[in-house]
């Protein structure tokens, strides 16, 4: 089936975070492979979740608009549904918004694989590294084609998709890591604008995401709490690269409104990473609520990723503050070494403070 065929709106198996009980409602069976497994993700706010940013996300004329959060602080969304993308092709129709003479970079991607900061596919204003420079606000048609053996070809074109006669403006072939090959079997898709020098005057527009030969996968139904308001951080969490209490600290914070939550904080005198991680493996998903605040220079990073030893396996990387608490339910890789929430900064670049709060942390398993 060609990508110009009719695609219906996606139907989310779990449109919001699962309930706090130990077992989620039983989901329907996984969709059968009809119409060559065609899936379209609707451009509705309810079908996406924002990474920890404060920028506006709006919806109009079947298009999502991601506005920069502030000077050099971007924005990012992840699909709520999970997909098996082995042997599939993912199509993105998107374009830059605002003045293309000002620097920003744009990334349609696959969660844990090709998303923000992993490679600067496209930039406006000027090139960075191996980026392709965008000089107009025309639509870009990007395809991710991944074989069952994990190799992915990325082709972007103007006027239409490359397999529909569009003029190719960028083509890359990726050889995913062993972990990333497993990620393809259960992942989400993402879209982001990063490092906008124009701040809130710059944006990225997403009009279409559709998948050929991929399937929506059923989410796990049995949840086990890792943290639910205890007075201390449970011993199953590891604190890595901990410095003095003034540079890198993970502890419990209490307030009357929210009760006990986990708080991580790192100031500008700490160089490197400050991680909270788990060694739990063989799980299918993780859910948690998260809030972030970054004060000072923009080179502090807040990540949520697999503990796999690869820098590329991040769900999201935020340089900014979130607009309050945000709820996430993300797929995991069974063979990874667990999960990590990471505060990170480079030497000489950061002079502020990064803070992250976590609560309602669960891992999810299939019912046996």
C-alpha angles and dihedrals in degrees: 000000000000118000092246090071121112115278122191124217117277120253113219115224089204111017092184141021113302119258120270093250119106093251127047122215113279110266125220118261118281113277115268120242100266126158090011091305095294115181128177124191110218118234090238123128090233092062094059138053123211121236114232099297134116099217120121121263114196136178126216136148092001090303131115117218119202111196122200113261096221141314106338092345112116138190137242142187133199126200116252092218123076123224142196101228101175108128091006139119121224118202124203125185109193145138142191119263128210126019110351088197088074121077123259134129129227131208131185104188157153116259112257092012124050109010140113118342094000091099132347099234095169134015137177125213096026141351122273120197106317097342125141112237118234113208100175141037092247121135118269119210112208126186127193110195114185124185123218087255092058104255111135130200118200117201126176125187142171127238092019143350116300092248089052096054099275119153108256113233098171136016129180136170119212128197103204122214120253089262092049091053087059091045089061089065093061119015146117131233126244143194129195150169114211138189097004107186088197093057113198092003090071128070146162125230125210118193105164142021118172135160129212119200092004129111138215105241128217114253122234116266107203118076128193120194119236096176127010108162101303120163093241135034106266115250092241087075120081124209109212130195090006113178129180118320089260095058110031124010137158114189144134120281122195130200132164095244101049104019117214119356134167113254128193121190134178128177132204096269091068115084120195130017134337108194140186107195143165129215092210112130139174092053125131102210148005129211129190145145116243139185126184138192125186117186123184130009118019097237096088112104131202114199139181111196150139115281089234103125092250122111090208097065098085124133090203141345117206128191093183148053123280122234094248127299118348126193122223134186110181136175118246137204114248095211096049122105094249134276135300141198107206136196109196141175140168127237114271096006108084130058102161139068131274120203132180131182125200133188140159093032114181139165121215133219136183115260110258 
